[in-house]
């Protein structure tokens, strides 16, 4: 999209949205939790110039310590696999093995680069094309004020998400975030010397995001919170609360590109849509009115 395109807000079924909002406000914050995707939801999809903004993987892959040969290969891999991920004509069951192949290839390539745990801070600090959305940290602040746990559910890299929060969250949210922002994601695994040794399994990719296999500790945190505010940017994010036996899930969706081609699909699935890589202000407004 051209960077000049303003966001627009679409509520495809106003009566459904109002019914869900009323139910969540009646349940209050004590029975509600927030489940959010990270890449292209908390973060921007595009830079100010219209180029693709960095994802969690992109933050690591742009590290100055990696070889140019690696960066060229990783770009070629992205250009091969990403169009398959977002092609609405390819059935999901055909995409899943492709996602495993993509991650496997990218992981093996990263293992050749001698990444150290100590490098992660520089990866995040120095990444030139990474940005969170306007309003993102305000969402975190409201979750804190409401005493509401947050699940950040990502097919990216959890260590990178934690490093972003450590560096960029406002200081007064840091301690709260360590205890109350629960990251469900792939993890970089380090050996005793602090060098990258592998990746956590099973792989979380964009088409298997659900909480059916949630840890006992996360289940305990979310117990009794059967109203869910979900935020994502892809059709795969719609299942992030599956496994929670939620009574009500209100789904906010960020439709970042090809609005015309995707709006019908998103309108059938999400309750509230933000187009053109817009802000998180609609979610801030929703949370501001949620009673404690």
WOWOUR-V305835 format. One record per pair of residues at least 12 apart in sequence whose C-alpha atoms are under 6 Angstrom apart, sorted by the first residue. I is the first residue (numbers start at 1). GAP is how many residues later the second one is. Records with the same first field share a line. If there is no record, write none. Layout:
I = GAP  GAP
This chain:
2 = 48
3 = 45  47
7 = 268  269  271
8 = 266  267
9 = 264  265
10 = 262  263
11 = 261
12 = 255
17 = 254
25 = 265
28 = 263  264
29 = 263
31 = 194
32 = 193  195  196
33 = 115  116  195
34 = 116  194  195
35 = 115  116  195
36 = 116  117  194  195
37 = 115  116  117  195
38 = 116
39 = 16
41 = 191  192
42 = 90  91  94
43 = 88  89  90
44 = 87  88  89
53 = 76  77
54 = 75  76
56 = 100  101  104
59 = 64  68
60 = 63
63 = 60
115 = 80  81
116 = 78  79  80
117 = 77
133 = 146
134 = 145
135 = 145  146
136 = 144
139 = 145
146 = 146
149 = 31
150 = 31
151 = 30  31  32
152 = 31
153 = 31
154 = 31
155 = 30  49  50  51
157 = 28  29  30
158 = 27  28  29
159 = 28
186 = 14
187 = 12  13
206 = 30
207 = 29
209 = 31
210 = 29  30  31  32
211 = 31  32
212 = 31
226 = 20  21
227 = 19  20  21
228 = 21
229 = 20  21
230 = 21
231 = 20  21  22
232 = 21
233 = 20  21  22
251 = 19  20
252 = 18  20  21
253 = 17  20
254 = 19  20  21
255 = 19  20
256 = 19  20  21
